[in-house]
Protein backbone atom coordinates (compact mmCIF):
# COMPACT_ATOMS: atom_id res chain seq x y z
CA UNK A 1 0.00 0.00 0.00
CA UNK A 2 1.22 3.50 -0.74
CA UNK A 3 2.23 5.21 2.51
CA UNK A 4 0.78 8.56 3.43
CA UNK A 5 3.67 11.00 3.74
CA UNK A 6 3.64 14.06 5.94
CA UNK A 7 6.72 16.15 5.15
CA UNK A 8 7.58 18.94 7.56
CA UNK A 9 9.61 22.07 7.06
CA UNK A 10 11.90 22.73 10.05
CA UNK A 11 12.55 26.44 10.81
CA UNK A 12 9.36 28.32 11.65
CA UNK A 13 7.33 25.11 11.47
CA UNK A 14 8.83 22.66 13.99
CA UNK A 15 11.29 24.93 15.76
CA UNK A 16 11.28 28.62 16.58
CA UNK A 17 14.78 29.44 15.40
CA UNK A 18 14.11 33.06 14.50
CA UNK A 19 16.34 34.64 17.14
CA UNK A 20 19.24 32.39 16.37
CA UNK A 21 19.03 32.82 12.61
CA UNK A 22 18.90 36.62 12.84
CA UNK A 23 21.83 36.71 15.29
CA UNK A 24 23.89 34.28 13.21
CA UNK A 25 23.27 36.11 9.93
CA UNK A 26 24.14 39.47 11.52
CA UNK A 27 27.42 38.07 12.78
CA UNK A 28 28.29 36.43 9.44
CA UNK A 29 27.88 39.68 7.49
CA UNK A 30 29.63 41.78 10.15
CA UNK A 31 32.58 39.39 10.43
CA UNK A 32 33.35 39.93 6.75
CA UNK A 33 32.97 43.71 6.91
CA UNK A 34 29.55 43.90 5.25
CA UNK A 35 26.59 45.84 6.62
CA UNK A 36 24.26 43.32 8.28
CA UNK A 37 20.80 42.87 6.74
CA UNK A 38 17.81 44.06 8.76
CA UNK A 39 15.69 41.67 10.79
CA UNK A 40 12.73 41.69 8.40
CA UNK A 41 15.06 40.87 5.52
CA UNK A 42 16.54 37.91 7.36
CA UNK A 43 13.09 36.58 8.29
CA UNK A 44 12.00 36.80 4.66
CA UNK A 45 14.75 34.45 3.43
CA UNK A 46 14.35 31.72 6.05
CA UNK A 47 13.67 28.49 4.21
CA UNK A 48 16.00 29.17 1.29
CA UNK A 49 19.35 27.43 1.09
CA UNK A 50 22.21 29.46 2.52
CA UNK A 51 23.96 30.79 -0.63
CA UNK A 52 20.61 31.72 -2.13
CA UNK A 53 19.59 33.49 1.08
CA UNK A 54 22.85 35.46 1.37
CA UNK A 55 22.68 36.46 -2.29
CA UNK A 56 19.19 37.86 -1.83
CA UNK A 57 20.06 39.72 1.35
CA UNK A 58 22.87 41.57 -0.44
CA UNK A 59 22.58 41.36 -4.23
CA UNK A 60 25.80 43.42 -4.58
CA UNK A 61 27.91 40.47 -3.35
CA UNK A 62 29.65 38.38 -6.00
CA UNK A 63 29.59 34.58 -5.91
CA UNK A 64 32.88 34.35 -4.01
CA UNK A 65 31.76 36.81 -1.30
CA UNK A 66 28.42 35.01 -0.99
CA UNK A 67 30.34 31.77 -0.38
CA UNK A 68 32.46 33.45 2.32
CA UNK A 69 29.45 34.90 4.13
CA UNK A 70 27.72 31.51 3.92
CA UNK A 71 30.80 29.85 5.41
CA UNK A 72 30.94 32.43 8.22
CA UNK A 73 27.27 31.70 8.90
CA UNK A 74 27.96 27.96 9.17
CA UNK A 75 30.91 28.54 11.53
CA UNK A 76 28.90 30.85 13.77
CA UNK A 77 25.93 28.51 13.76
CA UNK A 78 28.19 25.61 14.69
CA UNK A 79 29.53 27.59 17.64
CA UNK A 80 25.98 28.20 18.88
CA UNK A 81 24.93 24.54 18.75
CA UNK A 82 25.46 23.86 22.42
CA UNK A 83 22.66 26.34 23.16
CA UNK A 84 20.18 24.98 20.61
CA UNK A 85 17.63 23.75 23.15
CA UNK A 86 17.08 27.32 24.31
CA UNK A 87 17.78 29.23 21.08
CA UNK A 88 15.69 26.97 18.84
CA UNK A 89 12.84 25.54 20.95
CA UNK A 90 10.10 23.32 19.53
CA UNK A 91 6.79 25.11 19.00
CA UNK A 92 4.12 24.23 21.60
CA UNK A 93 2.25 21.06 20.68
CA UNK A 94 4.82 19.95 18.09
CA UNK A 95 5.88 16.79 19.89
CA UNK A 96 2.33 15.60 20.56
CA UNK A 97 1.28 16.17 16.95
CA UNK A 98 4.35 14.38 15.60
CA UNK A 99 3.74 11.43 17.90
CA UNK A 100 0.06 11.27 16.91
CA UNK A 101 0.98 11.14 13.23
CA UNK A 102 3.91 8.75 13.56
CA UNK A 103 1.72 6.44 15.64
CA UNK A 104 -0.48 5.77 12.61
CA UNK A 105 0.42 2.67 10.62
CA UNK A 106 -0.45 4.30 7.31
CA UNK A 107 1.73 7.40 7.84
CA UNK A 108 5.45 8.09 7.44
CA UNK A 109 7.01 11.39 8.47
CA UNK A 110 9.79 13.32 6.78
CA UNK A 111 11.56 16.66 6.80
CA UNK A 112 12.20 18.89 3.80
CA UNK A 113 14.30 21.87 4.81
CA UNK A 114 16.63 24.53 3.48
CA UNK A 115 18.94 23.84 6.43
CA UNK A 116 22.15 21.89 5.98
CA UNK A 117 22.09 18.24 7.00
CA UNK A 118 24.47 19.07 9.83
CA UNK A 119 22.20 21.82 11.12
CA UNK A 120 19.12 19.63 10.88
CA UNK A 121 20.78 16.68 12.64
CA UNK A 122 21.74 18.96 15.53
CA UNK A 123 18.16 20.20 15.90
CA UNK A 124 16.69 16.69 15.76
CA UNK A 125 19.20 15.34 18.28
CA UNK A 126 18.69 18.28 20.64
CA UNK A 127 14.96 17.65 20.75
CA UNK A 128 15.11 13.84 20.61
CA UNK A 129 13.20 13.69 17.31
CA UNK A 130 15.63 11.72 15.16
CA UNK A 131 13.69 8.44 15.25
CA UNK A 132 10.33 9.95 14.29
CA UNK A 133 11.34 10.72 10.70
CA UNK A 134 11.75 8.20 7.88
CA UNK A 135 13.27 10.60 5.38
CA UNK A 136 15.30 13.82 5.62
CA UNK A 137 15.98 16.07 2.65
CA UNK A 138 18.13 19.17 3.13
CA UNK A 139 20.00 21.88 1.26
CA UNK A 140 22.82 19.34 0.85
CA UNK A 141 20.69 17.08 -1.35
CA UNK A 142 19.55 19.28 -4.21
CA UNK A 143 17.88 22.50 -5.39
CA UNK A 144 16.43 24.96 -2.87
CA UNK A 145 12.70 25.54 -2.30
CA UNK A 146 10.47 26.37 -4.08
CA UNK A 147 11.91 23.77 -6.51
CA UNK A 148 9.94 20.53 -5.98
CA UNK A 149 13.10 18.37 -5.81
CA UNK A 150 13.13 17.65 -2.06
CA UNK A 151 9.49 16.54 -2.04
CA UNK A 152 9.82 14.43 -5.18
CA UNK A 153 13.00 12.80 -3.88
CA UNK A 154 11.47 12.09 -0.44
CA UNK A 155 8.44 10.48 -2.11
CA UNK A 156 10.63 8.34 -4.30
CA UNK A 157 12.76 7.23 -1.31
CA UNK A 158 9.69 6.00 0.58
CA UNK A 159 7.59 4.69 -2.31
CA UNK A 160 5.15 7.56 -1.88
CA UNK A 161 2.88 9.28 -4.33
CA UNK A 162 2.00 12.97 -4.68
CA UNK A 163 -1.70 12.24 -4.16
CA UNK A 164 -0.84 10.77 -0.72
CA UNK A 165 1.72 13.39 0.33
CA UNK A 166 1.28 16.63 2.24
CA UNK A 167 3.90 19.28 2.98
CA UNK A 168 3.55 21.22 6.23
CA UNK A 169 5.35 24.56 6.24
CA UNK A 170 5.29 28.17 7.39
CA UNK A 171 6.34 29.98 4.20
CA UNK A 172 5.13 30.53 0.68
CA UNK A 173 8.25 28.67 -0.52
CA UNK A 174 6.98 25.52 1.20
CA UNK A 175 3.55 25.85 -0.38
CA UNK A 176 4.99 26.51 -3.85
CA UNK A 177 7.32 23.51 -3.50
CA UNK A 178 4.47 21.25 -2.43
CA UNK A 179 2.18 22.27 -5.26
CA UNK A 180 5.00 22.10 -7.85
CA UNK A 181 5.52 18.47 -6.76
CA UNK A 182 1.77 17.81 -7.10
CA UNK A 183 1.46 17.26 -3.33
CA UNK A 184 -0.91 18.90 -0.85
CA UNK A 185 0.10 22.10 0.95
CA UNK A 186 -0.72 22.73 4.61
CA UNK A 187 0.34 26.15 5.88
CA UNK A 188 1.07 26.93 9.53
CA UNK A 189 0.56 30.47 10.77
CA UNK A 190 2.93 30.52 13.79
CA UNK A 191 6.07 30.86 11.66
CA UNK A 192 7.56 33.52 9.44
CA UNK A 193 4.87 34.21 6.82
CA UNK A 194 1.35 35.51 7.27
CA UNK A 195 -1.90 33.80 6.23
CA UNK A 196 -2.27 35.75 2.98
CA UNK A 197 1.21 34.85 1.78
CA UNK A 198 0.56 31.17 2.47
CA UNK A 199 -2.81 31.19 0.73
CA UNK A 200 -1.48 33.05 -2.28
CA UNK A 201 1.33 30.51 -2.61
CA UNK A 202 -1.17 27.66 -2.76
CA UNK A 203 -1.90 26.54 0.82
CA UNK A 204 -5.00 24.33 0.79
CA UNK A 205 -5.45 24.38 4.56
CA UNK A 206 -4.07 26.62 7.31
CA UNK A 207 -3.32 25.56 10.89
CA UNK A 208 -3.21 28.17 13.66
CA UNK A 209 -2.24 25.65 16.33
CA UNK A 210 -0.03 22.56 16.16
CA UNK A 211 -2.83 20.45 17.61
CA UNK A 212 -4.78 20.97 14.35
CA UNK A 213 -2.01 19.61 12.13
CA UNK A 214 -2.76 15.85 12.35
CA UNK A 215 -6.44 16.19 11.46
CA UNK A 216 -5.88 18.79 8.74
CA UNK A 217 -3.10 16.71 7.18
CA UNK A 218 -5.18 13.54 7.27
CA UNK A 219 -8.17 15.42 5.92
CA UNK A 220 -6.19 16.55 2.88
CA UNK A 221 -5.04 12.97 2.32
CA UNK A 222 -8.61 11.71 2.51
CA UNK A 223 -8.09 9.73 5.72
CA UNK A 224 -9.87 9.92 9.02
CA UNK A 225 -7.90 11.09 12.05
MG1 LIG B 1 10.14 27.50 7.49
Boltz pocket constraint, residues with backbone or C-beta under 6 A from the ligand:
constraints:
  - pocket:
      binder: B
      contacts: [[A, 9], [A, 10], [A, 11], [A, 12], [A, 13], [A, 46], [A, 47], [A, 169], [A, 170], [A, 171], [A, 191]]
      max_distance: 6.0
